């Protein structure tokens, strides 16, 4: 009887661990271009708003580059979440990336004023 009652808990722990791994991997992939930009950034005389706009645009383009993975229905990504959650997240991230890119463009255009 103990094995039967502990099975759902072990299964839930495995699912939770796989969710944490997948979300963590997604966040690491999203942040890595920003980290590379900070490490290899040449010294510029641009103000903070211009630099923030560049970072917003870079993050938005990185999200757009990863969109094909979310919409591709890859079983490894879809399995712990379900297709409806993955497609909903895909839609949200597409809108969020668009907002980031447009905000970055606005920051670029107002940085010199």
N, CA and C of each residue as an Amber inpcrd file, in Angstrom:
protein
   339
   0.8020000  -1.1920000   0.0000000   0.0000000   0.0000000   0.0000000
   0.8500000   1.2630000   0.0000000   2.0140000   1.2310000   0.6280000
   2.8510000   2.4150000   0.6790000   3.3380000   2.8040000  -0.7110000
   3.6630000   1.8340000  -1.5260000   4.1410000   2.1500000  -2.8640000
   3.0580000   2.8130000  -3.7000000   1.8060000   2.3670000  -3.5450000
   0.7150000   2.9590000  -4.3110000   0.4620000   4.4080000  -3.8880000
   0.5340000   4.6880000  -2.5970000   0.2710000   6.0470000  -2.1340000
   1.4430000   6.9870000  -2.4190000   2.6660000   6.4720000  -2.4800000
   3.8100000   7.3380000  -2.7400000   4.0200000   7.5790000  -4.2340000
   3.3940000   6.7630000  -5.0800000   3.5730000   6.9420000  -6.5240000
   3.1010000   8.3030000  -7.0210000   1.9090000   8.7840000  -6.6340000
   1.5040000  10.1030000  -7.1190000   2.4430000  11.2130000  -6.6570000
   2.9670000  11.1030000  -5.4510000   3.8790000  12.1250000  -4.9440000
   5.1830000  12.1010000  -5.7340000   5.7140000  10.9030000  -6.0010000
   6.9390000  10.8030000  -6.7860000   6.7150000  11.3210000  -8.1990000
   5.5630000  11.0120000  -8.7710000   5.2530000  11.4800000 -10.1210000
   5.1240000  13.0050000 -10.1440000   4.4590000  13.5590000  -9.1370000
   4.3260000  15.0210000  -9.0560000   5.6860000  15.6840000  -8.8980000
   6.5780000  15.0700000  -8.1110000   7.9180000  15.6290000  -7.9300000
   8.7070000  15.5970000  -9.2360000   8.5660000  14.5160000 -10.0030000
   9.2610000  14.4200000 -11.2860000   8.7310000  15.4550000 -12.2650000
   7.4140000  15.6400000 -12.2880000   6.8190000  16.6350000 -13.1750000
   7.2580000  18.0300000 -12.7590000   7.2590000  18.3070000 -11.4680000
   7.6950000  19.6170000 -10.9810000   9.1590000  19.8720000 -11.3290000
   9.9890000  18.8700000 -11.1640000  11.4010000  19.0050000 -11.5080000
  11.5750000  19.2550000 -12.9990000  10.8210000  18.5500000 -13.8360000
  10.9480000  18.7590000 -15.2810000  10.4520000  20.1490000 -15.6820000
   9.4150000  20.6440000 -15.0070000   8.9230000  21.9990000 -15.2820000
   9.9830000  23.0270000 -14.8970000  10.5820000  22.8730000 -13.7330000
  11.6100000  23.8090000 -13.2720000  12.8080000  23.7980000 -14.2210000
  13.2020000  22.6240000 -14.6870000  14.3340000  22.5230000 -15.6110000
  14.0180000  23.2300000 -16.9240000  12.8350000  23.0060000 -17.4700000
  12.4750000  23.6130000 -18.7550000  12.3290000  25.1290000 -18.6520000
  11.6950000  25.6030000 -17.6000000  11.5410000  27.0490000 -17.4110000
  12.9050000  27.6930000 -17.1510000  13.7280000  27.0490000 -16.3480000
  15.0700000  27.5620000 -16.0850000  15.9140000  27.6270000 -17.3460000
  15.8240000  26.6120000 -18.1840000  16.5560000  26.6080000 -19.4440000
  16.0770000  27.7300000 -20.3570000  14.7690000  27.9590000 -20.3980000
  14.2120000  29.0410000 -21.2140000  14.7200000  30.4030000 -20.7330000
  14.7310000  30.5990000 -19.4240000  15.2080000  31.8720000 -18.8550000
  16.6950000  32.0620000 -19.1260000  17.4770000  31.0030000 -18.9910000
  18.9180000  31.1050000 -19.2520000  19.1760000  31.4610000 -20.7110000
  18.4330000  30.8330000 -21.6210000  18.5970000  31.1380000 -23.0430000
  18.1790000  32.5780000 -23.3240000  17.1270000  33.0580000 -22.6650000
  16.6860000  34.4360000 -22.8690000  17.7060000  35.4540000 -22.3670000
  18.3050000  35.1860000 -21.2390000  19.1990000  36.1510000 -20.6090000
  20.6100000  36.0960000 -21.1750000  21.0000000  34.9910000 -21.7880000
  22.3870000  34.8520000 -22.2530000  22.8160000  35.9400000 -23.2450000
  21.9920000  36.3760000 -24.2150000  22.4570000  37.4830000 -25.0690000
  22.6820000  38.7820000 -24.2930000  21.8560000  39.0240000 -23.2770000
  22.0630000  40.2260000 -22.4500000  23.3690000  40.1330000 -21.6740000
  23.6530000  38.9580000 -21.1440000  24.9140000  38.7780000 -20.4180000
  26.1100000  38.9280000 -21.3490000  26.0080000  38.3830000 -22.5540000
  27.0880000  38.5430000 -23.5240000  27.2580000  40.0040000 -23.9160000
  26.1570000  40.7290000 -24.0260000  26.2400000  42.1490000 -24.3580000
  26.9070000  42.9370000 -23.2390000  26.6710000  42.5510000 -22.0130000
  27.3070000  43.2380000 -20.8840000  28.7920000  42.9160000 -20.8380000
  29.1450000  41.6630000 -21.0640000  30.5460000  41.2600000 -20.9770000
  31.3590000  41.8600000 -22.1240000  30.8270000  41.8020000 -23.3470000
  31.5850000  42.2460000 -24.5150000  31.1780000  43.6320000 -25.0040000
  30.4850000  44.3820000 -24.1730000  30.0030000  45.7110000 -24.5640000
  31.1640000  46.6890000 -24.6690000  31.2550000  47.3340000 -25.8050000
  32.2590000  48.3980000 -25.8880000  31.7780000  49.6180000 -25.1050000
  32.7180000  50.4000000 -24.6560000  32.3560000  51.6180000 -23.9320000
  31.7110000  52.6050000 -24.9000000  30.5450000  53.1050000 -24.5240000
  29.8340000  54.0630000 -25.3730000  29.5290000  55.3200000 -24.5730000
  29.1860000  56.3590000 -25.2700000  28.8070000  57.5900000 -24.6000000
  27.2910000  57.7920000 -24.6240000  26.5570000  56.7110000 -24.8810000
  25.1000000  56.8010000 -24.8920000  24.5630000  56.8990000 -23.4690000
  23.4050000  57.5450000 -23.3460000  22.8090000  57.6710000 -22.0210000
  22.0810000  56.3930000 -21.6170000  21.5700000  56.3850000 -20.4040000
  20.9280000  55.2010000 -19.8400000  19.6950000  54.7800000 -20.6390000
  18.8940000  55.7380000 -21.0810000  17.6640000  55.4120000 -21.8180000
  17.9940000  54.7080000 -23.1260000  19.0250000  55.1590000 -23.8250000
  19.4260000  54.5270000 -25.0810000  19.8910000  53.0960000 -24.8320000
  20.6950000  52.8970000 -23.8000000  21.1790000  51.5530000 -23.4680000
  20.0280000  50.6400000 -23.0430000  19.0840000  51.1820000 -22.2920000
  17.9150000  50.3990000 -21.8920000  17.1050000  49.9910000 -23.1210000
  16.9690000  50.9050000 -24.0690000  16.2710000  50.5910000 -25.3110000
  16.9600000  49.4880000 -26.0940000  18.2820000  49.5170000 -26.1330000
  19.0260000  48.4490000 -26.8090000  18.7900000  47.1040000 -26.1290000
  18.7890000  47.1060000 -24.8030000  18.5830000  45.8580000 -24.0720000
  17.1560000  45.3330000 -24.2540000  16.1660000  46.2220000 -24.2470000
  14.7830000  45.8030000 -24.4940000  14.6480000  45.1820000 -25.8790000
  15.2600000  45.8330000 -26.8660000  15.1850000  45.3160000 -28.2280000
  15.8820000  43.9710000 -28.3400000  17.0340000  43.8320000 -27.7270000
  17.7620000  42.5650000 -27.7560000  16.9530000  41.4530000 -27.1060000
  16.3460000  41.7370000 -25.9690000  15.5240000  40.7380000 -25.2960000
  14.3000000  40.3770000 -26.1370000  13.6590000  41.3650000 -26.7450000
  12.5010000  41.0990000 -27.5960000  12.8590000  40.2470000 -28.7980000
  14.0000000  40.5210000 -29.4230000  14.4250000  39.7150000 -30.5640000
  14.8100000  38.3000000 -30.1470000  15.3700000  38.1480000 -28.9570000
  15.6820000  36.8090000 -28.4510000  14.4010000  36.0140000 -28.2170000
  13.3900000  36.6520000 -27.6660000  12.1000000  35.9800000 -27.4640000
  11.5150000  35.5640000 -28.8070000  11.5780000  36.4570000 -29.7880000
  11.0550000  36.1090000 -31.1140000  11.8370000  34.9560000 -31.7320000
  13.1340000  34.9010000 -31.4940000  13.9330000  33.8000000 -32.0270000
  13.5500000  32.4650000 -31.4010000  13.0660000  32.4930000 -30.1660000
  12.6690000  31.2550000 -29.4900000  11.2080000  30.8780000 -29.7350000
  10.4520000  31.7360000 -30.3860000   9.0390000  31.4760000 -30.5990000
   8.7940000  30.2050000 -31.4050000   9.6630000  29.8920000 -32.3480000
   9.4400000  28.6970000 -33.1530000   9.5160000  27.4260000 -32.3170000
  10.2900000  27.4460000 -31.2310000  10.3530000  26.2750000 -30.3580000
   9.0340000  26.0630000 -29.6140000   8.4030000  27.1540000 -29.2120000
   7.1460000  27.0350000 -28.4810000   6.0170000  26.5960000 -29.3910000
   6.0230000  27.0480000 -30.6260000   4.9430000  26.7090000 -31.5480000
   5.1590000  25.4260000 -32.3160000   6.3070000  24.7910000 -32.1480000
   6.6400000  23.6010000 -32.9350000   6.0380000  22.3120000 -32.3720000
   5.4000000  22.4000000 -31.2270000   4.7950000  21.2330000 -30.5790000
   5.8180000  20.1250000 -30.3160000   6.9610000  20.5230000 -29.8110000
   8.0000000  19.5610000 -29.4460000   7.5470000  18.8480000 -28.1770000
   7.5440000  17.5290000 -28.2290000   7.0060000  16.7340000 -27.1120000
   7.7560000  16.9860000 -25.8090000   9.0650000  17.1800000 -25.8800000
   9.8510000  17.3870000 -24.6620000   9.4120000  18.6580000 -23.9470000
   9.0430000  19.6780000 -24.7120000   8.5980000  20.9350000 -24.1110000
   7.1410000  20.8320000 -23.6830000   6.3340000  20.1850000 -24.5100000
   4.8880000  20.1520000 -24.2950000   4.4590000  19.2020000 -23.1750000
   5.1940000  18.1330000 -22.9630000   4.7430000  17.0540000 -22.0710000
   4.3560000  17.5080000 -20.6600000   5.1920000  18.2540000 -19.9140000
   4.7810000  18.5820000 -18.5390000   3.7350000  19.6870000 -18.4430000
   3.5460000  20.4680000 -19.5100000   2.6370000  21.6060000 -19.4540000
   1.2900000  21.3280000 -20.1050000   1.3310000  20.6800000 -21.2460000
   0.1340000  20.5100000 -22.0550000   0.1490000  21.5190000 -23.1930000
  -0.4590000  21.1410000 -24.3130000  -0.4070000  21.9820000 -25.5040000
  -1.1000000  23.3240000 -25.3000000  -2.2230000  23.3330000 -24.5850000
  -2.9510000  24.5940000 -24.4050000  -2.1380000  25.6190000 -23.6300000
  -1.4060000  25.1980000 -22.6330000  -0.5810000  26.1190000 -21.8490000
   0.6120000  26.6020000 -22.6710000   1.2370000  25.6950000 -23.4320000
   2.3920000  26.0800000 -24.2450000   1.9740000  27.0780000 -25.3260000
   0.8590000  26.8420000 -25.9870000   0.4030000  27.7580000 -27.0370000
  -0.0330000  29.0980000 -26.4300000  -0.6570000  29.0710000 -25.2670000
  -1.0060000  30.3180000 -24.5830000   0.2280000  31.1100000 -24.1950000
   1.2530000  30.4180000 -23.7120000   2.5190000  31.0750000 -23.3690000
   3.1900000  31.6190000 -24.6270000   3.1080000  30.8670000 -25.7070000
   3.6500000  31.2960000 -27.0040000   2.9930000  32.6090000 -27.4390000
   1.6950000  32.6870000 -27.3040000   0.9600000  33.9010000 -27.6790000
   1.3570000  35.0780000 -26.7850000   1.4000000  34.8400000 -25.4770000
   1.7730000  35.8980000 -24.5390000   3.1860000  36.4020000 -24.8060000
   4.1300000  35.4890000 -25.0290000   5.5100000  35.9000000 -25.2570000
   5.6610000  36.6510000 -26.5770000   4.8610000  36.3120000 -27.5760000
   4.8880000  37.0590000 -28.8300000   4.4390000  38.4950000 -28.6260000
   3.3670000  38.6730000 -27.8640000   2.8830000  40.0260000 -27.5560000
   3.9100000  40.7780000 -26.7080000   4.4780000  40.0980000 -25.7240000
   5.4760000  40.7140000 -24.8520000   6.7210000  41.1280000 -25.6470000
   7.1610000  40.2830000 -26.5720000   8.3170000  40.6160000 -27.4030000
   8.0260000  41.8330000 -28.2690000   6.8230000  41.9110000 -28.8160000
   6.4490000  43.0660000 -29.6220000   6.4770000  44.3430000 -28.7880000
   5.9500000  44.2750000 -27.5750000   5.9650000  45.4400000 -26.6860000
   7.4010000  45.8350000 -26.3420000   8.2570000  44.8500000 -26.0750000
   9.6580000  45.1590000 -25.7720000  10.3490000  45.8360000 -26.9460000
  10.1280000  45.3290000 -28.1470000  10.7830000  45.9040000 -29.3220000
  10.2700000  47.3170000 -29.5840000   8.9700000  47.5150000 -29.4960000
   8.4190000  48.8550000 -29.7130000   8.8780000  49.8280000 -28.6340000
   8.9510000  49.3750000 -27.3900000   9.4450000  50.2220000 -26.3060000
  10.9150000  50.5660000 -26.5260000  11.6980000  49.5880000 -26.9530000
  13.1050000  49.8490000 -27.2530000  13.2640000  50.8530000 -28.3650000
  12.4150000  50.7660000 -29.3870000  12.4680000  51.7460000 -30.4850000
  12.1010000  53.1430000 -29.9840000  11.1110000  53.2220000 -29.1110000
  10.7340000  54.5240000 -28.5340000  11.8770000  55.1000000 -27.7010000
  12.5390000  54.2570000 -26.9270000  13.6730000  54.7100000 -26.1260000
  14.8050000  55.1840000 -27.0220000  15.0500000  54.4780000 -28.1340000
  16.0900000  54.8990000 -29.0650000  15.7840000  56.2640000 -29.6390000
  14.5240000  56.4800000 -29.9960000  14.1780000  57.7380000 -30.6610000
  14.1480000  58.9150000 -29.6920000  13.8830000  58.6810000 -28.4140000
  13.8310000  59.7810000 -27.4460000  15.1240000  59.9520000 -26.6760000
  16.1000000  59.1030000 -26.8970000  17.3290000  59.1690000 -26.0990000
  18.1630000  60.4110000 -26.4070000  18.0810000  60.9150000 -27.6100000
  18.9040000  62.0740000 -27.9850000  18.2480000  63.3990000 -27.6670000
  17.0000000  63.3530000 -27.2590000  16.2610000  64.6030000 -26.9920000
  16.7010000  65.1810000 -25.6630000
